Every structure is written in C-alpha cells, then in structure tokens.
Amino acid sequence: MTIAKGDRLPSTTFTTMTENGPEQVASDEYFAGRTVALFSVPGAFTPTCSAKHLPGFIDKADALKGKGVDEIACTAVNDAFVMGAWGKSAGADGKVTMLADGNGAFAQAVGLTMDGSKFGLGQRGQRFSMLVKDGVVEELNVEAPGDFKVSSADFLIEQL
C-alpha cells in the first residue's frame, strides 16, 4: 500500500556517509520533532536527478528553511558511498542530507518503488517529494513515470 497524506512514516533505517564512514540512521529518530522536506530520486548521478532535482533543493534550501523546514533530505536506492560522493560533487553539504536507502527498504515500506530494470537499475524508489512533520506526511507529491514537475523544490515551496 502506498503511503498517503496523514500517514506516519514506517520505521526503517537509512545510511549516511560521515567522516567516520557509513552510519545508520533510524527513520523514527530522524523525523521526530521536526519538519523535513524529503525527496526521492531514482538514482544518484542520473540525468534529471543530477541536473534538476538535487540542484533545485540545494538552490532553494534557504527558501525552504525560511518557510519552516528544519531539514532537507534526499533519498535514493543507492549505497552510502555513492550518495556521499554525489552530495559532495553537487555541493549539498550543509544544505541537503543524503540518506542512502541501499536495499530499498524505505521505498518498499512507503509503497513507492519502481522497476528500472530496462535501464539496468533494478528496483528503485520513485521520484517524489514529501513534507514530513514529526514523522507524519503532510504533503506528498509523486511524479508520473518520466516526469519532473510536482516533486521539485519550487512545487514544495508553493505548498508551504
């Protein structure tokens, strides 16, 4: 079943890359007591994700935080090493937290997976954005396959 507005995020684990290497992040703790703009991309370093999606949230980080967002996070079904390298190369440090969903547990738990096998990607997370307040989904914007419209930073800012 796909997550919906008003639903609590399921308990899963992400991984982030730190100075000490990969570290586990429990979703319950990460989203507790704050407002998070979370967006998902099908894959790090892929064309739309690298040219538009992540850069949009980096560029609009101050605007989102000015509207009450405490944290901005990007997730993808990639390992923490790839997500860490992608975040560094894109200039995300201090603006967007890169949350690796290496095994796709989060994407599966929220019911937002896609089959990228015809592109050699296997099972991935769909492109979406959501506003999460204290672990509860307040806004959910899921893209149609191949689109990049409703999951952008600009669209989420308009919802705030």
N, C-alpha and C positions, 0 to 999 in steps of 0.2 A: 504494500500500500504506500502511496506517495504522501509525504508529509504535506500538511496544509497550514494556512494561517491559523494561529491559535494553538497549534500543537507544540508540545515540549520536545526539544531535540532529544534523540535517543543517546544513551550512554555509549560512547565509542572512544577510541584512542587515536590521536594524531601523533605525528613525529615532527619535531623541528630540528633544524641544524643550529647548533650553538658552537661557541669557541671550544667546548669540551667534546664535541661530536654530537651525534643524534641523541635527542632527549624525548621521552614520551610525554604527551600532554593529554590529560583526561578531559574529554569534552565537558563533563559536568562542572569541573573546576574552571575551565577556560571561559565558559559563557556565564558563570554565576555572577550576579550582582552588577552586571554592566551591559551596555548596549554595543553590539558588534555588527558591523557591516561585513557579511561573509559572502564571497563569491567563489564559484567553482568554474574551472576551465577543463576542457577535455585533456589537455596536456601541456606541460611546460615546454617552452621553446617552439610551440606550434604557431603557424602564421597569425591567425586572428588573435590568439591569446597573447602573443608577444608584441604585436603591432598595435593592438587596440585595448584589449580587456585589462591586463595588468597596468599598462601605462596610464589608462584613464583613472584608475583608482589611486595610483601614485600622484598624478597631477591634481586630483580632486580631494586629496587627503585632508587638507586644511578646511575645505568647504564642508566635508562630511563631519569633521570634528566640531566645526562651528555650529552644526545643527544637532549636536548632542551625541554623536557617535564616539564611544570611548576607544574603540579598537577597530581596525580594518584587517581582515584576514582573507587570504587566498588559499583555496584547497584544490588539489588535483590528485588523481591516482598516479602518482609518481613517488619515488623514494625521497627521503630527506636530503640526500646528497644532490640530487637533481634540482629539487625545489630550492635548496640553499644557493646553489650556483645560479639558478635563474633569477632569484631575488637579488643577488649581488650584481649580476650583469645588467639588471633593469633599474638599479638604484632604489630598490624597495626598502632597504634598511632604514628603520626608524619611522616608516610610513605604513607599510603593509607587512603583516606577519605571514610567513609562508608555512602553511600547515600541510604536511605530506599525509596523504591517505593511501599509503603504499599498497595495501592489499584491497583497497576499495571498500573497506568496512563501513565508513561513513556514508559513501554514496549508496551502498546497498541498504543501509539502515534507514535512510530517508527516502528510499524508493526512486532515486534519480540517477539511475545508471543508463549507459548507452553502449551499444555494441560497435566498437570501432575496428572490428576485425578486417573489414575490407580495406582499411588503411594501415594494417599491421599494428594496431593499437590495442586490440583485445577489449576487455570490459573496462570502461572508463566512467567517470562522472559526467553528467550532462552539464551544459553551460547554464548557469543560473546565478542569481543573487538573492540574498535574503537579509532582512534586518532582524536581529535576534536580541530580545530584551530579557535579561535574566534567564536565559535558556529557552524562551518561548518565541516562536516565529511570529513576528508582527507583520512582515511583508515577505512575499515570495514571488519571484519573477523568473519563470522558466522559459528558456528560448525554444522555439521550434527548431528542428534539425537544420543546421546550416546557417541559422540566423544569428545576428548580433544586434539586438535592439533593446530589449527590456531588461537585460542583465548588466547594463552599463552603469558606471558611477553616476553619470548625469541623470539617468532614469531614477535611480535610487534617491538621489538628492531631491528630485521633484516630489518624491513620496514623503519626505520628511517635513 
